[in-house]
């Protein structure tokens, strides 16, 4: 995400690196390039200009010209200002009320229905809530069917009323049903349109007035850039919503919506969608996003995602296997599955400091492990549990069964052997201390 913006900001800061002495002139030149990068990312001209003017004032105020590392200080000032521009502090979701009512709003095609499911899944798995999804798009039967499919996928009930074309009635009946059945969160998916129109605004305003929801969220496709910001303003004028959800942030987005929506509507971004899977939802942390935009990575989020897939009982079993030299390809396959659950590979690489820059021309596919899995699945149970028995004859059969070259099988065997040795070393005192430290990072925010 934000690859183009990150690259252009990096080039802007190179202006400073190319000079032995930092002057007010080349700081101004750098900030001019920063402003250009923001404009290319579809940031409003007025906001981009105010942004660079603020950074310049702070740079001069902190005497950036006479510091030992002026380039680093300027990067920090830009990071801090980006964080403020995107909202400053992380915004929580209001889960008061019995049940909590969350009203989803947005244009057709913004990803509203899919994200309603993602939010329900997030609240169910991360917050131990019992959510009910409500289909209030009475104009598109396909939208109601889509919500039922999503509900089945995540194991969440969907409330809908066939033949009822009154969304206010459906929503009120759903809340009553939720109280009777013990649901503590009601997520109402409303109708979207292809453009903002008076009929649509009146309808959703009526639903909002009748429900008086704890949270009204505006869902916006981040790939629509500045248009998304204008749409958000139109919705906010009528609904006075509580927060923004940015979808499709994993796509080829320029970033204008994420960077400017807070300053235009003065409402925080609460969640972002980062992929197609139901688990691809993240709480929005402005400071972490600013660090990622500037190529600093996001180690805390990476560790948090790893911790979500971390099973202490399984880890103990794995440790015993490693200690006894019994770590096999079935265990390796299990680790791959856990990594895949953490999110799409490009997103994960972006969380490693410097990795996005180092791998900017490398295409990272979501099915990066596909050929490795094919090779392992081509092995017999005995071969997977005791890799040492795999000789050349077996390798030939495995390669043929997986539809891969024998060189790839050899490469996997070599990598597996190196990883096994490294994991064995991690069992020593130093390795155990490292694992403890990683565990301690679980609570970092």
Secondary structure, DSSP 8 states (H G I E B T S, - for coil): --HHHHHHHHHHHHHHHT-SS--HHHHHHHHHHHHHHHHHTT--HHHHHHHHHHHHHHHHHTTGGGSTTHHHHHHHHHHHHHHHHTTSS-------SSSEEEEEEE-TTSSHHHHHHHHHHHHHHHS---EEEEEE--S-HHHHHHHHHHHHHHT--EE--TT---HHHHHHHHHHHHHHHT-SEEEEEE---SS--HHHHHHHHHHHHHH--SEEEEEEEGGGTHHHHHHHHHHHHHH--SEEEEE-TTSS---HHHHHHHHHH---EEEEE-SSSTT-EEE--HHHHHHHHTT---HHHHHHHHHHT--HHHHHHHHHHHHTT---HHHHHHHHHHHHHT--HHHHHHTSTTHHHHTTTS---TTTTHHHHHHHHTS-HHHHH-GGG--HHHHHHHHHHHT--HHHHHHHHHHHHHHHHHHHHTTSHHHHHHHHHHHHGGG--
